[in-house]
Amino acid sequence: MPNALQVSCVQLHWAKPLEYNLERTLHYIAAAARAGSRVVLFPEAGLTSYYFPFVTQLDPTRVQDALAQVGSAAREHNLWVIVGTLRKTPDRFLNLAHVFNPRGEISHEYAKVHLAGRDEKKYCRGGDKLSLFEIDGVKCTLVICRDGRHPELYRIPAMAGAQILFHPSCSSDEIEAVCWKRTSGRAQLAVGPNSKIFHCVANTIGETPDGKQTSSGTSFIREPNGLPLAEASACHEEMITSVLDLSRADRSYIQDSMQDPPFLAKYWTEMIKETEARKDLKPE
């Protein structure tokens, strides 16, 4: 297991067609490799977009082809790549994060549990597992956007050993609501101060075609005390990069929670076992 891991987070427009998103994704995979990163994280539904008037018209074969091209790029650049799609199922859509290993294979998938917004609640259903996977032997976890408001989704994987939380997001809303999120710092809240793990966020920017909605940007990489290592702007496409000193992710708050109060200890142990048993289930 490495002592350090260099991570890049990419901030992209959330309401563009798949072809545009794929071109920017492939561009930033190459850019992350040139920067020396081992992992590159993209926003929630970064390939398909999170704009449902586009998503509902997509041919699923186009999505699969785009994922195949991402896999090829991961293999070519010897990178771990985390990208998102909205995938059609027989009844509804799943909001997915796909983890590609450096061989270009999808080694882990996670479906968003807590849905947000009118369109997502109309078209999607939530997943039924927590995320736990490894990058070069380092245990990691994932949540997607609104999931971050529910600490159990990352704290239980951290109890199982996860040192890094990857958090793809699309913090989109009406313009006034997004401006309030920016000024209040509520788009994403750093998890380090309640867990002592790293927190890597890739958020979105940009307006919908009708100009009625936007997204809050401000992607970040924060160390386990909550301090910023890298931060993005509110309005621009960009990539941020940082080196994570894994010795700092000691999970001390998590370990304290596992022991006290004593009457909860056995229940945490049961939840950890269930999380580990379900981690490789494919979201369907």
N, C-alpha and C positions, 0 to 999 in steps of 0.2 A: 504494500500500500504506500502511495507517495506521501511525502511530508507536506507538499503544497500542490495546489491545483489552480491553473489559470483558467478563468471563466470569462466569456463575453456574453453580454445581453444586448439584443437588437431591438430597437424601437421602430415600428413600422406603422404605416397607415392601415386603418381597420376596415375601410369601406371601398376597396379596390377589387377589380376582377382577379380571378385565379391566375391568369397568365402574368399579370403584373406582379402579384405576390410571389409567384414562383421565381421570376427573374430576380427580384430583390433578395429572396432567400438564398438562391445560389450565389449571388454576388457577395452576400455577407458570410456565407460559409467559407468562401475563399479568403475574404478579408480577415476572418477570425483565425484561419490557419496561418496567414502571413504575420499576424500579430503574435503568434506563438501560443494561442489558446488550445486547451485540450477539450473544452466544452463550449458550445454556443447554444444559447437559449433564445427562442423566438416567441412572439406574443400569442395569446389565446386565439385559436382559429386563424393563425397567421397565414396559412395557405389558402383556405377557402374564403377568407374574410369572415367577420362576425356580422356582416350586414345581410339580414335574412332575405330581402328581395333578390340579392345575388345568389345566396346559398340554395334557396328552394328551387332554383332553375338549373342547378349544376347537374350534369351527367356524372354519376358516381365513377364511371371509368376514367373521367378526366382527373378526378381526385386521386385515384389509384395511380395513374400515370405520374402525377406530380409527386406523390410520395416515393415512387420508384426513382425519380430523378434526384430527389433529396438523398435517398439511400446511396445512389451512385456517387454523389458529391461527398457524402460522409466517408465513403471508402477511398475516393481519390485523394482526399485531404487528410485522411487518418484522424478523423474527429468524431467525438460524441456530439450529436445534433438532436435538439429537442424542438419539435415543431407541433403545431396544432391544426386540427381540422374539425369541421362539423360533418359527421358521417351519417348518411341515411341508413336506417334500419327498417325492417318490415313495418313497424308502427310509427316511430318517431326518429328524431336525430339524436346522436350522442355527441357531446362536446369533448373531444379527445386530445390528449397530449401523447405524442409518439416519441419514444426514445430510440434513436438509431445509434448503434455501436460503430466503432471504426471499421468494421467489416461491411458496413452498409445494411445491416439487418436491424429490424425492429426488435429490440430486446425487452421492451417494457411498454405497456400502454395503460393509461389511466383516464377514466371518464369523470368529468366534473360531477360532484355530488349535489351541491346547492346551486340551483338555477337562479338567474337574476334577470330582471327586465321582462317586459311584456312579450316580446317576440320569442325570447328563449323559452319562457314558460309555456308559450303556445306550441312551439315546434319540437321541443326537446324533452327528454326524461333524464333523470339523474343516474349516476353510477352507483355501484354497490360494493365498493372495496376501497381500502386506503392504499396509497402508493408507497412501495418500498423496493428499491433496486440499488445496484452497485455501478459505480463508474470507476474503473481501474482499482477495484477493491474497496473504494470509499462508499459507505452506505449513504444513500440519498433518499429524498422523498419529493413529491410533487403535490401542489394544489393548483387549482385554476380559478383565478379572479375571486369571486364572491366566497369561495371555499376558505380563503384566508381569514374570514370573519369567524370561522369556527375552529378554534385552536386544537380541538381533539384530533382533527384531520392530519395535522403535522406533529403534534406532541406524542401521539401513540407511536407513529413510526420512529420518532426520535428516541422513545423509550426502547425501541428495538435496535437502536444504534445509529440512526441517520444523523449525519453531521451537517448536511446541506439541504436547504429547502429551495427548490426551483419553483418559481411562481409566475407562469405566463398569465397575462391579464389583458383585458380590454375594458378599461374603465370609462365606458362611453355613456352618454346621457344627454339630456337637453343642455344647451349651452350654459344656462344659469347654474344648473346643478353641478356641472363639471367645474365651473369657475369656483364654486363653493368648495368642492372637493380639493382643488388645488390649494386654496388659501388656508383650509383647515388641516391639510395634510392627511386627509382621510381616504385617498384613493387606495393606498396600501399602507398598512401599519407594520413597522419593523417587528419581527418575531423574536429576535435575539434576546431582548430584555426579559422575555418570559420562558426562554428555552436554552439559551447559550449555544445556538447553532447559527450557521451562515444563512443569509437570506438573499436570493438572487431574483430580481423582478424584471421581466420584459413586458412593458406596457405598449399601448398604441397611441397614435396621434391622428389628427385630421378630421374633416367634416364629411357628413353624408352628402350624396349628390344634391339633395334638396336644401342643404345648409342648416337643417334644424337641429342636428346633433353633432357633438364633437367628442374628443377623448382627452384624457388628462396628462398623458405623457409621464414625465418624471420617473422613468425607470431607475432602479438603483441596485447596487450590490452593497450589502451591509454586513459588518462583522458581528461576532456573537454578543458583543455589548451593545449593539444597535448603532454603532458609529458608521458613517458612510465611508466606503472605500472608493466608490464611483457613483456618479449621478448624472442622469440625462436631463435635457431641457424639457419644457412643457409642450413644445409645439413642433419639434423637428425630428425627422428621421435621423437616427444615429446609432452607433454602436459604442458601448462602454465596456471596459475590460479591467479586471483586477486579478491579483494573485491571492489565493486564500491559504493562509497558514493554518493548516488543519489542526495543529496542536491547540489553537485557541478555541476550537469547538469542543469543549469538554462536556457539554450537556449537563452541567452541574445542577441547574434548576430542575431539569427533567429527572435526574437521579434522586434529587430530594423529594420530588412528588411521588416517586415510586415507593418511597419508604414511609412517608408521613402524610396524612395520619395512617397509623398501622392498619386500621380496619379496611382500608381501600386496597392494600397491597395485593391481595390475592386476585382482586378484580382486574387490576392493571395487568397482572401476569396472564390472565385469561384473554384479555383483549390483545395483548402482544402476540400470543400464540395464534389467535384467529387472524390477525393482520398478516402474519407470516404465512399462514396456510393459504390465504387468498391472493397473495401478491402477484402471482403469475397467471391468474385467471384473465382470460381475454374479455374485455368489455363487449357485450352483445346486446 
